[in-house]
Amino acid sequence: MDTNILFEKFTIEEIRSIEKKTRTDIERKKEDLRTMVGERYRDLIEAADTITDMKNSAQNVMSSIAKMEDMCKQLKEHHMVKGSSYHTRSQPDQLQKRKKEVKFYGVASQIKLLLDMPEKIWSSLDDKDYLTATRHYLLSRHIHTSLQLESQHSTDLLSWFPVLTRQWAAISHFRSTILSGCRGTLKETFADDKSIAECLCAIVLLEDSTPRQVFNEFLLARTTAVQQLFHSSQQTASIKDQICTVVQLIIKTVHQIHSVFYVGDSTSDKLQNNLLLSILNEVTTKKQNETGLLDLQTSISSKCLPKSVTEFCPSLRSHANPVSEQHLQDNCQQWINTCISDVTTGVGKLLNFINTVKRLADIRDAVWELLSQDESMIGWDTVCNRIMNRQLSIWDGILRNLFVDRVKSLIQYQLESSTEVTKRQVSKVVMEMANTEDSIVTADTDLAWYVWNETSGDIASNMAWIPSTARSTSDNPGGLIMKAKAFTPVVQSLCKNFDEKLKSMLDDATTYTQTKEEEEEEEEEEEEEEEEDNIYLHIKSSCHDCVRGLIEHLNEQLKLWEKSLKEIPDAFTNAITKHRVLLVGRLCTALCDLVPSLQNCILQQSDQAKIKKITPKGSKPVEDQVWTKVKEMLANCQLEAFRIWVDHLSDVVLKEFRGGLVTDQNCHIVTNCTRWDEVDIQEETEDGKKIKSKISVPMQPSWYVQGLVFTLCQEINRVGGHAVTRSILQKLVNKVSDEMKDNYLEIIHNSKNPKTKGYVPLPQQRALQLLFDVRFVLSIFPRKEDSKENKVYQQRMHQIIEGLEEKIDPFDLDVFTPYIQSHLLKQAQRSAVLYGLVTNIDRLSMYGGGRTTSSQQEQHNVLPLTVCQNRFTLLPLSTQPSRSSLPQPVLKQPLQKPIDSGRSLTETAAAVLPQSSLQSDMTSSLFSKVGSMSSMSDISNWFKGSK
């Protein structure tokens, strides 16, 4: 820190305290540096001192050799001078000297052996021969101990060999190294039985342990090894390798526990056992010269070693008792339970990284192959019974449930993702329907255009070679079949995407369930079948839940759209909402036909085979309950969508119908009336004279009635009425007819009292037209099904007819009724095709002519030709009455409602009232046109009581 800043920010006392603190930190860091340097370079300093000592020793050796040479030279000269040698010493002196030399050479050879020991121990450690390294270490410790005891009696020993004290320091650290290597080997997966036994023996010798203690240590090491295999540091290996390694480790451990610690009789099954005690006995009984650790033949110095070295054998403080069978079984059971817990957690986490069932099947097959080919699996059941007192299956007891649970999770995830994608796609299509210019959704906004628009793909290329019974809507059916079922391209695309995802999931799951070994035992086959059934049941239930979730989402959308149709008055918005509702209805219908994978997921081959077995021959096959529920949910959603459409459509058409029916405005009444027929009648007076006159009879229903029925048919055709179920159309007809019935009852009720609010006058002419309208409605909406609602409808309609007949003069009613019935029949025949979507099919046969009787002989297999077609008669009726038997044609008026509402009342009346003949002047006045009616009073009768 800058000193100027210090003096600017702090006081003198604070600066002094900062200075004191800084000096203290400096001193502390200096001390830490000294300590660090001392610790790091202590070995280097010791090595330098040792080098200096070695240099001094070498110089002393060289000076001693030089001195020996001088002494030999002097001895030679002295012998040459005197001519005789010195007198030999006495015998005792020579023996004493000999003993000293032997002792000296023995110590020297032991020192040399100590000097060679580090290299031998390192060589053994490099070869992972820890037992040999342990024996070398124990021999070195024995030599060092004996030399220490010798040095206490001989003061010259340390002066002769000063390296003794330093050499043991160079050897003593090998103990921890050997123990560390042994414990590391215990954790290795692929270590063989002999290596494990030798490592355990080395631990026993180095730590004076018992077999029971090293058994517990072995189990602890194996537990740690299992846990380490799931550590994050092992993530570099593949998941398959990690799981296979865990399996191998458990198998090896169980086998090695039997081979190393089990001491029972296993001669009958030839399974190896009791290795630990065998190796301990061999090490503690054989001498060093017998084991080959000491090379006594080639080394001269080895010949000088004392017997205490050559015959040395490691010993134990206490006798090595074998591990009891009960202790072995109890600890093994506890260990295997711990391993199962660790493996369940670890393998479960590893399997979470697997994203496909096929990959799981590959890992499972690798585990199966490992279990079938591993040599340690020989006599597996016997080994498990001996060391755990129970059977243990690595796959069935540990891994199977983990794999099955992960398969279920993947299947669940794939199904949920498929459902979510379908929801998003439906939402996207629904949003695109707001854009009327988008060609993609044109078919959904106007299905009639899609049905009648021919394309090159309407007929499949292979249709001529495939029988009709073998065709399906899911296998390239062709556009014509799709149009017949009202499946638009958008619906086909949604179903195709959903089917592809389900098929991908099912194929992925099949790789796991259909992979079997060629040769399996009966128990294994039963377990595999149970596992397969378990997975298939999960697929079935998950598919059911996903379809239910999809339908719940669609039902929520339907509720919102229904609310929108009721609350938003905008016609354009309601039209878009209506198309969205119908799209959902068609989608629910198509899911069963265009998504075969959905049925395959729920109805598996195993389920179908079981159903065939339990179903008696000749009886109807029992359908799967889950599949039945799925179809019911889809059908209910479809019905709900079409119910909303029915309610909205009926509200729209009935609103216009009510406006035309209940109005009391003269202009509206004339606008909605249709042309009447002029009929010549002949009456006889009391005097017997015959008087001819003309009467006008209704020949067509009112425009608002025709407009209602035509709008219904038009809307039904626009949404694909040929594919809409008859029950939905029947609901629409029932709802509309009930509302029409109520409106007719209301107008009759309001016409009785002029003081009533909403009073509508009903003169005879209007009553006749309403009577014709009601009978026409009753003819096209007969509702003859035997139900309570239909019976009430029939009764109310007859009440309406009776109420209208009360408004008509009885004499006029008797005169008009036959003509009304005739015109009603003709009108029903003419409108049968136009209104065919809402009429009752069963009643159409009565509108055609009956089959003519012929005196000629009947020719079979010959289609009789019709003589005359009366407009659009029904095609199945091949024979019609002759022209002479047909009623005379009446004047026809195009069934077009006037569009120009701005014309005057006179022009409107001239356009709709009946004319006298086809050749009448089209430019004549209104009064000349209506003059053919009885009088002007006929027109005025329409507006009696009107405003």
PyMOL commands that set and color helices and strands:
alter all, ss='L'
color gray80, all
select helices_A, chain A and resi 3-9+12-82+91-126+130-153+156-160+163-172+174-186+193-207+211-229+232-234+239-261+275-285+288-291+301-304+307-310+325-351+357-373+375-377+380-388+394-432+439-445+447-452+463-465+468-470+479-484+489-513+522-567+571-594+596-602+605-614+625-662+666-672+703-718+726-750+764-780+788-806+810-830+841-846+883-885+905-912+926-930+937-943
alter helices_A, ss='H'
color red, helices_A
select strands_A, chain A and resi 676-684+690-698
alter strands_A, ss='S'
color yellow, strands_A
deselect
rebuild
show_as cartoon
